[in-house]
């Protein structure tokens, strides 16, 4: 019994050590097929004309716009909004295509950062986003805000091309 187990182990070792012959034409074909399979995604934000938004005490939409994903699936991990002024904001909510995104939202040093808890999968197509917050303040107080950055990565966690971020923001006025 011991001799037959030993013979099987030796035979297995000899078979597993055998080399596979790869012809040069097979290697070249394999390299070409993997290069063509990689499509880099591109994200284009739609540039909307800046406008005035009137806010009330309570929950308000601060920013709403759309973007498209071209090429391949990618993953959103962070959105950054720049605020000019000193609004009283709290209780943030962030949505993509109407679904609330589980995210940690911070507001410090005139920057609102929406960091998703898990990366949001974005297959090629059109999307919209909404940033909401509870607002409070003196009637007539104003501030501006705009989307200033988006961290969107491909399947290898490399930053994808993000185009058309706005150059001007919306003006928000408390009623």
Secondary structure, 3 states (H helix, E strand, C coil): CHHHHHHHHHHHHHHHCCCCCCCHHHHHHHHHHHHHCCCCCEEEECCCCCCEEEECCEEEEEEEEEEEEECCCEEEEEEEEEEECCCEEEEEEEEECCEECCEEEEEECCEEEEEEEEEEEECCEEEEEEEEEEEECCCCCEEEEEEEEEEEECCCCCECEEECCCCCCEEEEEC
